[in-house]
Amino acid sequence: MSFFEAIILGIIQGLTEFLPVSSSGHLVIFEKLLGLEIDATSQKGFDVILHFGTLLAIIFYFKQDLVQIFKGLGKALKTKSSNPELALFKNLIIATIPALFVGFFFSDFLDQWFRNTTTVAIMLFLTGLLLTLSEKFPKQKQKKKLNLKEAFFVGCAQACALIPGISRSGATISMAMFQGVKREMAARFAFLMAIPAITAAMGYVLLQAHAGKVLFPHYTILFMGFIASFVSSYLCVKFLMYFIQKHSLSVFSWYLFVVSGVLLVVSM
């Protein structure tokens, strides 16, 4: 892998991690387009660095929200009473559990059987369909937050996004909207819940690396991919949080339908 290819993949990761179009699916597509032959052990090592860039971008963008959450947690511990920040923290933890379970027990299986252009094409189409339906059939009575049961369902949507081609942000935002949460608040929750999910996934891969099951490309390649991922991730989440205040997510559905159709034709 060259510097140029690492930068391209970093940018793709950053842009598609938050846009509801599937980062894993687009990484598969661009790896094929660039003709990259990356073995599975090195692929995981490179991917974890790209996700580290997106993680820092989320933390940097939502730093004020995170400060408020931790202040609320401290206050709740002192007063031994609940508050909105504590409720949000509980929701984020509950929403992370399904992805942890699926990732721990089935990540290798999913990479082996679903990391191909045909599967990605099908899953991209399903993501586009999900976005369209969430905009057309949301609950009439909208609210600003989820309860624990609803947060768990959003977490199940995040677990499904471990399949390449299913957008994590698209699936989680749509699931929250199906349950009556306003689009902007759904996106905020989806991005915040990415923090524990990505952190846990990175920790798992690093443990595998310590055991010699995951290898890393040269550190210069990792650095270029990390920088590209961080910058593009931050710009993307900033754009999307502004965009969804006035626009529907359905516009991304048409992009996904087109890409899915092209991929299916090429695969055949």
C-alpha positions in Angstrom: 0.0 0.0 0.0 1.4 3.4 -1.0 1.0 6.8 0.8 -1.5 7.8 -1.8 -3.6 4.7 -1.3 -3.5 5.1 2.4 -4.7 8.7 2.2 -7.5 7.8 -0.2 -8.8 5.0 2.1 -8.5 7.3 5.1 -10.6 10.0 3.3 -13.1 7.3 2.3 -13.4 6.0 5.8 -13.8 9.5 7.3 -16.5 10.6 4.8 -18.5 7.4 4.8 -18.3 6.7 8.6 -20.8 9.4 9.3 -22.6 9.9 6.0 -25.3 7.1 5.9 -23.6 5.3 3.1 -21.5 2.6 4.9 -17.8 3.1 5.5 -17.0 -0.6 5.4 -18.8 -1.1 2.2 -17.0 1.8 0.5 -13.6 0.5 1.8 -14.3 -2.8 0.1 -15.3 -1.0 -3.1 -12.2 1.2 -3.2 -9.8 -1.6 -2.3 -11.1 -3.4 -5.4 -10.9 -0.3 -7.5 -7.3 0.4 -6.4 -6.4 -3.3 -6.8 -5.2 -3.6 -3.3 -4.4 -7.2 -2.1 -4.4 -6.8 1.6 -4.3 -9.9 3.8 -6.9 -10.1 6.6 -4.5 -9.6 9.4 -3.0 -6.4 7.9 -6.5 -5.2 6.9 -7.7 -5.2 10.5 -4.6 -3.4 11.7 -5.0 -0.7 9.1 -8.8 -0.4 9.7 -8.4 0.1 13.4 -6.1 3.1 12.8 -8.6 4.6 10.4 -11.3 4.1 13.0 -9.1 5.8 15.6 -9.1 8.9 13.4 -12.9 8.9 13.3 -13.1 8.3 17.0 -11.0 11.4 17.8 -13.0 13.4 15.3 -16.2 12.5 17.2 -14.7 13.3 20.6 -13.4 16.6 19.3 -16.7 17.7 17.7 -18.9 16.6 20.7 -16.5 17.6 23.4 -19.0 19.9 25.0 -21.6 17.2 25.1 -19.2 14.8 26.6 -18.2 17.3 29.3 -21.8 17.8 30.2 -22.4 14.0 30.4 -19.4 13.5 32.7 -20.5 16.5 34.9 -24.0 15.0 35.1 -22.5 11.6 36.1 -20.5 13.2 38.8 -23.5 15.1 40.1 -25.7 12.0 40.0 -23.1 10.0 42.0 -22.9 12.8 44.6 -26.6 13.3 45.0 -27.5 9.7 44.3 -30.3 10.8 42.0 -31.0 10.6 38.3 -30.6 13.4 35.7 -30.8 13.6 31.9 -27.0 13.1 31.5 -27.1 9.9 33.6 -30.1 8.6 31.5 -28.2 9.4 28.3 -25.1 7.6 29.6 -27.2 4.5 30.5 -28.8 4.5 27.0 -25.3 4.7 25.4 -24.1 1.7 27.4 -27.2 -0.4 26.6 -27.0 0.6 22.9 -23.4 -0.7 22.8 -24.0 -4.2 24.1 -25.5 -5.8 20.9 -22.5 -4.7 18.7 -20.0 -5.9 21.4 -21.7 -9.3 21.4 -21.9 -9.7 17.6 -18.4 -8.3 17.1 -16.8 -10.5 19.7 -18.4 -13.8 18.5 -19.0 -13.2 14.8 -16.5 -10.6 13.4 -14.3 -13.1 11.7 -17.3 -14.9 10.2 -18.7 -11.6 8.9 -15.4 -10.6 7.4 -15.0 -14.0 5.7 -18.4 -14.3 4.2 -19.7 -10.8 3.7 -16.7 -8.8 2.7 -17.3 -8.9 -1.1 -18.8 -6.6 -3.7 -22.0 -8.6 -4.2 -22.9 -8.6 -0.6 -22.0 -5.0 -0.3 -24.2 -4.1 -3.2 -27.2 -5.8 -1.6 -26.6 -4.3 1.8 -26.2 -0.8 0.3 -29.6 -1.2 -1.3 -31.1 -2.3 2.0 -29.5 0.8 3.7 -31.0 3.1 1.1 -34.4 1.4 1.6 -34.2 1.8 5.3 -33.4 5.6 5.0 -36.3 6.1 2.7 -38.8 4.3 5.0 -37.6 6.1 8.1 -38.3 9.4 6.4 -41.7 8.4 5.1 -43.0 6.5 8.1 -41.7 8.0 11.3 -43.8 8.1 14.4 -46.3 11.0 14.4 -45.5 12.0 18.0 -41.8 13.0 18.0 -39.6 13.1 21.1 -36.1 14.2 22.1 -34.8 11.1 23.8 -35.0 7.3 24.0 -35.8 5.0 26.8 -33.6 2.0 27.6 -35.7 -0.5 25.5 -35.6 1.8 22.5 -31.9 2.4 23.0 -31.3 -1.3 22.9 -33.2 -1.5 19.5 -30.9 1.2 18.2 -28.0 -0.8 19.4 -29.3 -3.9 17.5 -29.3 -1.7 14.4 -25.6 -0.8 15.1 -24.8 -4.5 15.4 -26.3 -5.2 12.0 -23.9 -2.5 10.6 -21.0 -4.9 11.2 -22.0 -6.4 7.9 -20.1 -4.5 5.2 -22.6 -2.3 3.2 -24.9 -1.6 6.2 -24.3 2.0 7.2 -23.8 2.3 11.0 -25.0 5.9 11.0 -27.8 5.2 8.6 -29.1 2.2 10.5 -28.9 3.8 13.9 -30.4 7.1 12.9 -33.2 5.4 11.0 -34.0 3.1 14.0 -34.2 6.1 16.3 -36.4 7.9 13.9 -38.7 4.9 13.6 -39.2 5.2 17.4 -40.2 8.9 17.1 -36.9 10.7 17.8 -36.3 13.8 15.7 -33.7 13.5 13.0 -31.1 15.8 14.5 -31.4 14.2 18.0 -31.3 10.8 16.4 -28.0 11.7 14.6 -26.5 13.1 17.8 -27.3 9.9 19.7 -26.0 7.8 16.8 -22.7 9.6 16.8 -22.2 9.6 20.6 -22.9 5.8 20.7 -20.1 5.4 18.1 -17.6 6.4 20.8 -17.9 3.3 23.1 -18.5 1.0 20.1 -15.4 2.1 18.2 -13.4 2.1 21.4 -14.4 -1.4 22.2 -13.7 -2.6 18.6 -10.3 -1.0 18.7 -9.5 -2.6 22.0 -10.4 -6.0 20.7 -8.2 -5.6 17.6 -5.3 -4.4 19.7 -5.6 -7.5 21.9 -5.5 -9.6 18.8 -2.4 -7.7 17.7 -0.8 -8.4 21.0 -1.5 -12.1 20.5 0.1 -11.9 17.0 -3.2 -12.4 15.2 -3.2 -8.9 13.7 -0.4 -7.2 11.9 0.1 -3.5 11.1 1.4 -1.9 7.9 4.4 0.4 8.1 3.9 3.3 10.6 4.2 5.9 7.9 1.3 4.3 6.1 -0.7 4.2 9.3 0.0 7.9 10.1 -1.1 9.1 6.6 -4.3 7.0 6.9 -5.0 8.3 10.4 -4.6 12.0 9.5 -6.8 11.6 6.4 -9.4 9.8 8.4 -9.4 12.4 11.2 -9.7 15.5 9.0 -12.3 14.0 6.7 -14.3 12.6 9.6 -14.5 15.9 11.4 -15.5 17.9 8.3 -18.1 15.2 7.5 -19.8 15.1 10.9 -19.9 18.9 11.0 -21.5 19.0 7.5 -24.1 16.3 8.3 -25.2 17.8 11.6 -25.9 21.0 9.7 -27.4 19.3 6.7 -30.0 17.2 8.6 -31.5 20.3 10.2 -33.1 21.3 6.9 -32.9 18.3 4.6 -34.1 14.7 4.5 -31.8 11.7 4.5 -33.6 10.3 1.4 -31.1 12.1 -0.8 -28.5 9.5 0.3 -30.9 6.7 -0.6 -30.7 7.5 -4.3 -26.9 7.5 -4.2 -27.0 4.1 -2.5 -29.5 2.7 -5.0 -27.2 3.8 -7.9 -24.0 2.4 -6.4 -25.8 -0.8 -5.5 -27.1 -1.2 -9.0 -23.7 -0.5 -10.6 -21.9 -3.0 -8.2 -24.5 -5.7 -9.0 -24.0 -5.3 -12.7 -20.2 -5.3 -12.4 -20.3 -8.4 -10.1 -22.4 -10.3 -12.6 
